[in-house]
Structures are given as structure tokens and as C-alpha cells.
Amino acid sequence: MYALYTILLILFGLISLPYLLWRSLRGAGYHRDWLERFGCGATQRHAGQHAQHGLWFHAASVGEVQGLQPIIAELQVRFPALPVVCSTFTPTGKMMARRLVPSAASVFLLPFDLPWVMPRLIRRLQPQALIIQETELWPHCLRAAARQGVPVIVVNGRLSPRSARRYRWIRLLMRRVLADITLLLAQTEESAQRFQALGAAAPRLKVVGNTNIDRALLAHSDLVAPPVLTRLTQGRRVWVGGSTHEGEEAMLLEAYRRVLQYHPEVLLILAPRHLERVDAVTRHVQAANFRVVRRSAYDVKTAEALTGDAVVILDTLGELVPLYGLCTLAFVGGSLVPIGGHNILEPAMFAKPLMFGPYMHHIPDLARLLCAAGGAIQVADAAALCRQVMRLLQQPGEAELIGQRAYQALQANRGALAAVVDDIACTLHRRA
């Protein structure tokens, strides 16, 4: 089974090579650090020299790294003598890890999951534990860790119905992969049941909740909006379209055109999920006959130019979250097109009324939680989104109530962070 997986992985890599080259040409950063993909990059050698017998944390990309950060911080307080290394699957995740975990002995891209690469990496690191965020379950990586006696702990484990159906096609492999996990800390009972149906042993499964909720509430207390964002939004009712994908900007722009007929004081700010799409989003805005204002080019001198025909494009890193704190309404992207939805906790933690589309299969539990609490609005299409934006602008009291319900739902479901850190600490103490 593992041999077949290896063959398919190699074939998939060869097929994906043109796409990776195309992404590199568009500035996605995939052309950098190729040696790390084969387990022999300089940062990995550095990790092997200076970070042996520490804690190895792995996350897929930016959002998952953000989810791990408070767990890392708590464990560093409890185990200050243990060095930390971080790996990610994407270059943007690597950049975020360097920023959020500056104390890490090394931050590197996870190598390709090949049977002659992963055992060598784990021998080099010799970690006390491998802690994985959500569902980054790479078979050869987990197998090598288990064979070398390294505990594997999955935190914020989640498995949507859609993913569970896909994994059922490789149930035999998944049963073996899940057997290599020492402790699987699931977000919900439903996810735990899906993991168990794929072969996870019940004694290794535990439902503790979602630490991302704790992280959002902790981040809220520390966030201060940059002055330039305050100036940018001053005197306007701001509608943020966050983490948007191809196809969504056109829908939002058409809705914005209709909204402006009744509410000329509204300002639309688009924040594309991937910054390499900024030029494409700029063309969409111009084609819709709106004037483009790039956040990176905004200063006090341009403040008076933000008239009703302007659309701001957020082309900077790290400013979407504080922008949610300044907005009137929030739409979270990746949901009007079949991507699966992005982080709805960010506007919710500021008690902002938020909306998202029908495609929320990446985070169905959070979407269901906020909708059930009356703290979010799920719309079927762009026309429904436009109607809801108009309604909430006309009924600010209702909009405020929706935001308060979202925040209260987060408060009612906090506490997973302490539970996860306790379980990891117990695993480390048993190994010692």
C-alpha cells in the first residue's frame, strides 16, 4: 500500500510540475528552497545541528501556522529548555512561521513525503514529539516517526464529511496512517467519529474543541489597527471582502454598484487571498469602472480622493485582521466559489456581522456554530449577498446584534487551548 502511494505521489509531482513553474512565474515563491523539498536544505541542516531533541511543529500554511502559535507559546513556557522547529507546506506559511515564532531554532518547508527522505529528516531532528495542526497526515512522515519512537500528536483535528468520503477510497492506507498517531485531539465529536470510522483507535482519540477560538479571542485583546488603516476607513461605512478568490471579486463589485445607489457612504475593500492576484483584481475593478486605490500606495494625501467610485485593494500582508476590527460589514471569501471557506473567526472576534457563501466545507463546524447562534449569515449566491448587505446597512441595530451573537458564541466555546497544552505535556512527561 505504501509503495503504491509512493508511485502515485511521484506521478502527481511530475504532473504538477508545470503548475508549480507557473505559480513561480506569478511570484508565489515556489521556485525557492527546492533543496528543502528533498530534505537537504540549509535550514534543515541547521535544525539538525542546533535543535535536536526538541519539539517539531508542522502546519500546512498561513492559517494553520497562526493556529499553532499560541500552542507553541504555551509549551515554550512549560518546557523552556526544549528547542522548537517549525515546518510548513507552503512558502507563505514559512514566512508566517518566521514572523510568529521568532524563537524557533529553524523554520523550513516540509520535504516531499518520500520514504528515503522522511526517515533521514527525523533522524536529523530527533524530536521529542511531532505536533501537527489539523489534518496534515503524510503517511511516510508519520510512519518514520512511529518507527523511531517519536510521539505524533494531532491538534485541532478535523475531518469534514467531504474529506471523510474521499478518505474512504483509501481506507486501508488511512487505517495504517492513523495507527501511527499517538494522540489525536479532535475539534468536535463529529470529526472524532469520522476519524474512528477510518480506523483511528478510540483510546487515542479525544475531543477537546478548537484552539483557534482561544487564539482569536487572545489576539483580539492584543491587536491595534495601524494608523493608516484608521485614516483609510475614517468617515466611511466599510464593507470588507476578505480572502477572496477568482470569480468572487466580480460578484462583490456588482453588489457594490447596487449598494452605492442607496448608500454612497459605503467603501468596499477587497483583500485577495493570494497577493499574486492583486494585478488581476486591479483589472477586475477597473473593468467594472471603479477607481482603484491600492493600500500600499495610500497615504494622507490621497485620503480626500476616496469618493464613492473608489475600491480599495488590500495588497499588504498582515492587515486584514485589524481591518476587520474597523469594518461595518464583513464577507469572508472562498465561499461563493467552491474553495471551502476561510477564517470566519477573525471578524467574529471583533463582534462584526459577517457573511459567507454556500461553500464552507473546509470549516463546516465553525460555520454551523456561528449560524446556529445567529452570529453569521450564509447566503446562497451573489444576489442574496447583495440583499443581506442592503438589509444590514438599513438596520444597523440588527447588524450589531449579529456581531454580538458571534462574539458570544466564541466566548461560550473557548478553553480548548489549555486542554491541548495539558495533553501534550502529559505525553511528553510519559515519554521522559
C-alpha positions as CSV (number, residue, x, y, z in Angstrom):
1,M,0.0,0.0,0.0
2,Y,2.8,2.4,0.8
3,A,4.6,1.5,-2.4
4,L,1.5,2.4,-4.4
5,Y,1.2,5.6,-2.5
6,T,4.8,6.5,-3.3
7,I,4.4,5.8,-7.0
8,L,1.2,7.9,-7.2
9,L,2.9,10.7,-5.2
10,I,5.8,10.8,-7.7
11,L,3.4,10.7,-10.7
12,F,1.4,13.5,-9.2
13,G,4.6,15.5,-8.6
14,L,5.6,15.2,-12.2
15,I,2.1,16.2,-13.4
16,S,2.1,19.2,-11.1
17,L,5.5,20.4,-12.1
18,P,4.1,22.8,-14.9
19,Y,1.7,24.2,-12.4
20,L,4.4,24.9,-9.9
21,L,6.5,26.5,-12.5
22,W,3.6,28.7,-13.5
23,R,3.0,29.7,-9.9
24,S,6.7,30.5,-9.6
25,L,6.4,32.8,-12.6
26,R,3.5,34.6,-10.9
27,G,5.6,35.3,-7.8
28,A,4.2,32.6,-5.5
29,G,7.7,31.7,-4.2
30,Y,7.5,28.0,-5.2
31,H,10.8,28.3,-7.0
32,R,12.7,29.0,-3.8
33,D,14.0,26.5,-1.3
34,W,13.8,23.4,-3.6
35,L,16.5,21.7,-1.7
36,E,14.3,21.7,1.4
37,R,11.7,19.8,-0.6
38,F,14.2,16.9,-0.7
39,G,15.2,17.1,2.9
40,C,18.6,18.7,2.4
41,G,18.1,22.4,2.7
42,A,20.4,24.6,4.7
43,T,17.7,25.4,7.3
44,Q,17.1,21.7,7.9
45,R,20.8,21.1,8.4
46,H,20.8,24.0,10.8
47,A,17.9,22.4,12.6
48,G,19.7,19.1,12.9
49,Q,22.8,20.9,14.4
50,H,21.0,23.1,16.9
51,A,17.5,21.8,17.6
52,Q,17.8,18.1,18.3
53,H,15.6,16.6,21.0
54,G,13.1,19.5,20.8
55,L,9.5,19.9,19.7
56,W,8.7,19.8,16.0
57,F,5.6,21.6,14.9
58,H,4.1,21.3,11.4
59,A,1.4,23.3,9.7
60,A,0.2,23.5,6.2
61,S,0.1,27.2,5.5
62,V,-0.6,30.6,7.0
63,G,-3.8,29.9,8.8
64,E,-2.6,26.7,10.3
65,V,0.6,28.4,11.5
66,Q,-1.5,31.1,13.1
67,G,-3.4,28.3,14.8
68,L,-0.3,26.7,16.2
69,Q,1.3,29.9,17.5
70,P,-0.5,30.0,20.9
71,I,0.1,26.3,21.5
72,I,3.8,26.8,20.8
73,A,3.9,29.8,23.1
74,E,2.3,27.9,26.0
75,L,4.6,24.9,25.6
76,Q,7.7,27.1,25.5
77,V,6.6,28.5,28.9
78,R,6.2,24.9,30.3
79,F,9.3,23.5,28.6
80,P,11.8,26.3,28.1
81,A,14.7,24.0,27.7
82,L,13.2,22.3,24.6
83,P,14.1,24.0,21.3
84,V,11.4,24.4,18.7
85,V,11.5,23.8,15.0
86,C,8.6,24.6,12.6
87,S,7.8,23.2,9.2
88,T,5.2,24.3,6.7
89,F,4.0,23.1,3.3
90,T,3.8,26.5,1.6
91,P,6.4,29.3,1.3
92,T,3.8,31.8,2.6
93,G,3.4,29.6,5.7
94,K,7.1,29.5,6.2
95,M,7.2,33.3,6.1
96,M,4.4,33.5,8.7
97,A,6.1,31.0,10.9
98,R,9.3,33.0,10.9
99,R,7.3,36.0,11.9
100,L,5.1,34.4,14.6
101,V,7.7,32.1,16.1
102,P,10.9,34.1,16.1
103,S,12.4,31.9,18.8
104,A,12.3,28.8,16.6
105,A,15.7,27.2,16.0
106,S,14.7,26.6,12.4
107,V,11.8,27.1,10.1
108,F,11.7,25.1,6.9
109,L,9.5,23.7,4.1
110,L,8.3,20.1,4.7
111,P,10.1,17.8,2.3
112,F,8.2,15.7,-0.2
113,D,6.7,12.7,1.6
114,L,9.1,10.1,0.2
115,P,10.3,7.0,2.0
116,W,14.0,7.8,1.6
117,V,13.6,11.4,2.7
118,M,11.4,11.5,5.8
119,P,13.4,8.9,7.9
120,R,16.6,10.9,7.3
121,L,14.9,14.2,8.4
122,I,13.6,12.7,11.6
123,R,17.0,11.1,12.4
124,R,18.5,14.6,12.0
125,L,15.9,16.3,14.2
126,Q,15.4,13.6,16.8
127,P,12.3,15.4,18.1
128,Q,10.7,14.7,21.5
129,A,7.4,15.0,19.6
130,L,5.9,15.9,16.3
131,I,2.9,18.1,16.7
132,I,0.7,18.5,13.6
133,Q,-2.0,21.1,13.1
134,E,-5.4,19.8,11.8
135,T,-5.1,17.1,9.0
136,E,-1.5,17.3,7.6
137,L,-1.3,13.5,7.7
138,W,1.6,12.5,5.5
139,P,2.0,8.7,5.5
140,H,5.7,8.3,5.2
141,C,6.4,11.1,7.7
142,L,4.1,9.5,10.3
143,R,5.5,6.0,9.6
144,A,9.1,7.2,10.0
145,A,8.2,9.0,13.3
146,A,6.5,5.9,14.7
147,R,9.4,3.6,13.8
148,Q,11.8,5.9,15.5
149,G,9.7,6.2,18.6
150,V,8.6,9.8,18.1
151,P,5.1,10.6,19.5
152,V,2.9,12.1,16.9
153,I,0.2,14.4,18.3
154,V,-2.5,15.9,16.0
155,V,-4.1,19.1,17.4
156,N,-7.3,20.7,16.2
157,G,-8.0,17.5,14.3
158,R,-10.9,17.9,11.9
159,L,-12.4,15.9,9.2
160,S,-15.3,17.3,7.2
161,P,-17.9,14.9,5.6
162,R,-16.5,15.7,2.2
163,S,-12.9,14.8,3.2
164,A,-14.2,11.7,5.0
165,R,-15.9,10.5,1.8
166,R,-12.6,10.9,-0.1
167,Y,-10.5,9.2,2.5
168,R,-12.9,6.2,2.4
169,W,-11.4,5.4,-1.0
170,I,-8.0,4.8,0.6
171,R,-9.4,3.4,3.9
172,L,-6.7,0.7,4.1
173,L,-3.9,3.2,3.9
174,M,-5.6,5.6,6.3
175,R,-6.0,2.9,8.9
176,R,-2.3,2.3,8.9
177,V,-1.6,6.1,8.9
178,L,-3.9,6.7,11.8
179,A,-2.3,3.9,13.7
180,D,1.0,5.8,13.7
181,I,-0.7,8.7,15.6
182,T,-0.1,8.7,19.3
183,L,-2.8,11.2,20.2
184,L,-5.5,12.8,18.0
185,L,-7.2,15.8,19.6
186,A,-10.3,16.5,17.6
187,Q,-12.3,19.7,17.4
188,T,-15.7,18.1,17.5
189,E,-17.4,14.8,18.3
190,E,-18.5,14.5,14.7
191,S,-14.8,14.8,13.4
192,A,-13.8,12.2,16.1
193,Q,-16.4,9.8,14.8
194,R,-15.3,10.2,11.2
195,F,-11.6,9.6,12.2
196,Q,-12.8,6.5,14.1
197,A,-14.7,5.2,11.1
198,L,-11.5,5.4,9.1
199,G,-9.7,3.3,11.6
200,A,-8.4,5.6,14.4
201,A,-8.3,3.7,17.7
202,A,-10.8,5.1,20.3
203,P,-8.2,5.2,23.1
204,R,-6.1,7.6,21.1
205,L,-8.9,9.9,20.2
206,K,-10.1,12.8,22.4
207,V,-12.5,15.7,21.7
208,V,-11.1,18.9,23.2
209,G,-12.5,21.7,21.0
210,N,-11.0,24.2,18.7
211,T,-8.0,26.2,20.0
212,N,-8.4,28.6,17.1
213,I,-11.3,30.1,19.1
214,D,-9.0,30.8,22.0
215,R,-6.4,32.2,19.7
216,A,-8.9,34.6,18.1
217,L,-10.0,35.9,21.5
218,L,-6.4,36.3,22.7
219,A,-5.4,38.1,19.5
220,H,-8.4,40.5,19.8
221,S,-7.0,41.9,23.1
222,D,-3.6,42.5,21.6
223,L,-4.5,43.9,18.2
224,V,-4.1,47.6,17.4
225,A,-5.1,48.8,14.0
226,P,-2.3,50.7,12.1
227,P,-3.0,54.4,12.0
228,V,-3.0,54.3,8.2
229,L,-6.0,51.9,8.2
230,T,-7.8,54.1,10.7
231,R,-7.3,57.1,8.3
232,L,-8.4,54.9,5.3
233,T,-11.7,54.0,6.9
234,Q,-12.5,57.2,8.7
235,G,-15.9,58.7,7.9
236,R,-17.0,55.7,5.8
237,R,-19.1,52.6,6.4
238,V,-16.7,49.9,5.3
239,W,-17.6,46.6,3.7
240,V,-14.6,44.2,3.7
241,G,-14.4,41.3,1.2
242,G,-11.7,39.2,2.9
243,S,-9.7,36.3,1.4
244,T,-11.4,36.5,-2.0
245,H,-10.7,34.2,-4.9
246,E,-11.1,34.4,-8.7
247,G,-14.8,35.0,-9.5
248,E,-15.8,36.4,-6.2
249,E,-14.4,40.0,-6.8
250,A,-16.7,40.3,-9.8
251,M,-19.7,39.3,-7.7
252,L,-18.8,41.7,-4.9
253,L,-18.2,44.6,-7.4
254,E,-21.7,44.1,-8.9
255,A,-23.3,44.1,-5.5
256,Y,-21.3,47.2,-4.5
257,R,-22.6,49.0,-7.5
258,R,-26.2,48.4,-6.4
259,V,-25.4,49.2,-2.8
260,L,-23.9,52.6,-3.7
261,Q,-27.2,53.7,-5.3
262,Y,-28.7,53.8,-1.8
263,H,-25.6,54.1,0.4
264,P,-23.0,56.2,-1.2
265,E,-21.1,56.4,2.1
266,V,-20.1,52.7,1.8
267,L,-16.5,51.8,0.9
268,L,-15.6,48.4,-0.4
269,I,-12.2,47.0,0.5
270,L,-11.1,43.8,-1.3
271,A,-8.5,41.6,0.2
272,P,-7.5,38.8,-2.3
273,R,-6.4,35.6,-0.6
274,H,-3.2,35.4,-2.6
275,L,-1.2,38.6,-3.2
276,E,0.0,37.4,-6.5
277,R,-3.6,38.1,-7.7
278,V,-3.5,41.8,-6.9
279,D,-2.9,42.8,-10.5
280,A,-5.8,40.6,-11.7
281,V,-8.1,42.1,-9.1
282,T,-7.0,45.5,-10.1
283,R,-8.1,44.7,-13.7
284,H,-11.4,43.4,-12.5
285,V,-12.0,46.7,-10.5
286,Q,-11.1,48.8,-13.5
287,A,-13.2,46.8,-15.9
288,A,-16.2,47.4,-13.5
289,N,-15.5,51.2,-13.9
290,F,-14.4,51.7,-10.3
291,R,-11.3,53.6,-9.4
292,V,-8.5,51.5,-7.8
293,V,-6.8,52.6,-4.6
294,R,-4.0,50.2,-3.5
295,R,-3.5,50.1,0.2
296,S,0.3,50.1,-0.3
297,A,0.1,53.4,-2.2
298,Y,-2.3,55.1,0.2
299,D,-1.2,58.0,2.4
300,V,-2.7,61.0,4.0
301,K,-2.6,63.0,0.7
302,T,-4.9,60.5,-1.0
303,A,-7.4,60.4,1.8
304,E,-9.7,63.0,0.2
305,A,-9.8,61.1,-3.1
306,L,-11.8,58.2,-1.6
307,T,-15.1,59.1,-3.2
308,G,-18.0,56.7,-4.0
309,D,-16.4,55.3,-7.1
310,A,-13.3,54.0,-5.2
311,V,-12.5,50.4,-4.3
312,V,-9.5,49.8,-2.1
313,I,-7.4,46.7,-2.7
314,L,-5.5,45.4,0.3
315,D,-2.2,44.5,-1.2
316,T,-0.2,44.2,2.1
317,L,0.5,41.3,4.5
318,G,-0.9,41.2,8.0
319,E,-3.5,43.9,7.8
320,L,-6.7,42.0,7.1
321,V,-7.4,41.1,10.7
322,P,-7.1,44.7,12.1
323,L,-9.1,45.9,9.1
324,Y,-12.0,43.6,10.2
325,G,-11.9,45.5,13.5
326,L,-12.6,48.7,11.7
327,C,-15.2,47.5,9.3
328,T,-19.0,47.8,9.3
329,L,-19.7,44.5,7.5
330,A,-17.5,41.6,6.6
331,F,-17.7,39.0,3.8
332,V,-15.3,36.0,4.1
333,G,-14.3,34.6,0.7
334,G,-13.5,31.2,-0.7
335,S,-17.2,30.6,-0.1
336,L,-19.1,32.0,-3.1
337,V,-16.9,29.7,-5.3
338,P,-16.1,26.1,-4.4
339,I,-12.9,26.7,-2.3
340,G,-14.3,25.7,1.1
341,G,-14.3,29.0,3.0
342,H,-11.7,30.9,5.0
343,N,-11.2,32.2,8.6
344,I,-14.6,33.4,9.9
345,L,-13.2,33.7,13.4
346,E,-11.4,36.9,12.5
347,P,-14.4,39.2,12.0
348,A,-16.4,37.3,14.7
349,M,-13.8,38.1,17.4
350,F,-14.5,41.8,16.7
351,A,-18.2,41.3,17.1
352,K,-18.7,42.2,13.4
353,P,-21.7,41.0,11.3
354,L,-20.3,38.5,8.9
355,M,-21.5,36.8,5.8
356,F,-20.2,33.9,3.7
357,G,-21.4,31.8,0.8
358,P,-22.6,28.2,0.4
359,Y,-19.2,26.6,0.1
360,M,-17.9,26.2,3.6
361,H,-16.8,22.5,3.5
362,H,-13.3,23.3,5.0
363,I,-14.8,24.6,8.2
364,P,-18.4,23.4,8.4
365,D,-18.4,23.1,12.2
366,L,-17.5,26.7,12.8
367,A,-19.9,27.9,10.1
368,R,-22.7,25.8,11.7
369,L,-21.7,27.1,15.2
370,L,-22.0,30.8,14.3
371,C,-25.1,30.4,12.1
372,A,-26.9,28.4,14.9
373,A,-26.0,31.2,17.3
374,G,-27.4,33.8,15.0
375,G,-23.9,35.3,14.6
376,A,-23.4,34.8,10.9
377,I,-25.4,34.9,7.6
378,Q,-24.9,32.2,5.0
379,V,-26.0,33.3,1.5
380,A,-26.7,31.1,-1.5
381,D,-25.3,33.4,-4.2
382,A,-24.2,37.0,-5.0
383,A,-27.8,38.3,-5.3
384,A,-28.6,37.1,-1.8
385,L,-25.4,38.6,-0.5
386,C,-26.4,42.0,-2.0
387,R,-29.8,41.8,-0.4
388,Q,-28.3,41.0,3.0
389,V,-25.8,43.8,2.8
390,M,-28.6,46.2,1.9
391,R,-30.7,45.0,4.8
392,L,-27.9,45.3,7.4
393,L,-26.9,48.7,6.2
394,Q,-30.6,49.8,6.6
395,Q,-30.8,48.1,10.0
396,P,-27.6,48.8,12.0
397,G,-29.2,47.6,15.2
398,E,-29.7,44.2,13.7
399,A,-26.2,44.2,12.3
400,E,-24.8,45.0,15.7
401,L,-26.8,42.2,17.3
402,I,-25.5,39.6,14.8
403,G,-21.9,40.7,15.6
404,Q,-22.5,40.4,19.4
405,R,-24.0,36.9,18.9
406,A,-20.9,35.8,17.0
407,Y,-18.6,37.1,19.8
408,Q,-20.7,35.4,22.5
409,A,-20.6,32.1,20.6
410,L,-16.8,32.3,20.7
411,Q,-16.7,33.1,24.4
412,A,-19.0,30.1,25.1
413,N,-16.7,27.7,23.2
414,R,-13.3,28.8,24.5
415,G,-11.0,26.6,26.7
416,A,-9.5,24.2,24.2
417,L,-6.1,25.7,24.3
418,A,-5.4,24.8,27.9
419,A,-6.7,21.3,27.4
420,V,-4.5,20.7,24.3
421,V,-1.4,22.0,26.1
422,D,-2.1,19.8,29.1
423,D,-2.5,16.7,26.9
424,I,0.8,17.4,25.0
425,A,2.6,18.0,28.3
426,C,1.3,14.7,29.7
427,T,2.5,12.9,26.5
428,L,6.0,14.5,26.9
429,H,6.2,13.6,30.6
430,R,5.2,9.9,29.9
431,R,8.0,9.8,27.3
432,A,10.5,11.2,29.7
